[in-house]
Amino acid sequence: MEIDNIIKAIKGLEKGVNIKTGEKIFNEKENKILIDDLIKAKEILKKEKIRMERKKNRPKRAKERWTRKEEVMLLEEYNKLKSQKTENPKIINKLAIKHERTEGSIRSRLSRLV
């Protein structure tokens, strides 16, 4: 992944080293501001990498609009599972899988409907 390569390059630069040749390109003590900025950039890239991974692993219908029909189905399925004395985390998980949504989306939608 491209972000991993950039992070690797930044790690080398933090030490004042060319990552390809290994040669010293500057003294890190004399370039404290640059090093601090590189560390900040690296942290931002790490967070972006995590965000991209989450987005890649989202359920198929995440972020799609809910239809009225789907809301009715969701509420009926929720009530049916609730009446069967199913534990709430299991209910949410089952509904998320069935509707191809995140668990957070299911919880949020149910809080509006119940």
BELQUILIN-V656096 format. One record per backbone hydrogen bond with DSSP energy under -1.0 kcal/mol. CO is the residue of the C=O (numbers start at 1). NH is the residue of the N-H. If there is no record, write none. Layout:
BEGIN
<<CO	NH> <CO	NH>>
END
This chain:
BEGIN
<<1	5> <2	6> <3	7> <4	8> <5	9> <6	10> <7	11> <8	12> <9	13> <10	14> <12	17> <13	16> <16	25> <16	26> <18	22> <23	18> <31	35> <32	36> <33	37> <34	38> <35	39> <36	40> <37	41> <38	42> <39	43> <40	44> <41	45> <42	46> <43	47> <44	48> <45	49> <46	50> <47	51> <48	52> <49	53> <50	54> <51	55> <52	56> <53	57> <55	58> <59	62> <61	64> <67	71> <68	72> <69	73> <70	74> <71	75> <72	76> <73	77> <74	78> <75	79> <76	80> <77	81> <78	82> <79	83> <81	86> <82	85> <87	91> <88	92> <89	93> <90	94> <91	95> <92	96> <93	97> <94	98> <95	99> <96	101> <100	61> <102	106> <103	107> <104	108> <105	109> <106	110> <107	111> <108	112> <109	113> <110	114>>
END
